[in-house]
Amino acid sequence: MPGTVSGGKKAAAKNKELYGDDFYRKIGQVGGKKSKGGGFAANPTLAALSGKLGGMRKNQDPNRKQVAEMKKVAKQIAALKKETRHEEAHTN
């Protein structure tokens, strides 16, 4: 049955049967080799700004007094992402 622990165990057993015992190690290697080291771990400033924006949206008052501040933070995030993409393009 899909979405259950027993179904997951059956699927894992079938994958190992069809593709070998090291199936999950192989697909993990593929993902690791394709990784470019991105994400929040590579850019803590982006992580902080994104968390700030998410918190502001979550705690936003009904009168939407924080809209201007939220737009400011969103612009900072966009600029940081653009700068990061620009740097990546020139380092590869």
Secondary structure, DSSP 8 states (H G I E B T S, - for coil): -TTSHHHHHHHHHHHHHHH-TTHHHHHHHHHHHH--S-SGGG-HHHHHHHHHHHHHHHT--TT-TTHHHHHHHHHHHHHHHHHHHHHHHHH-
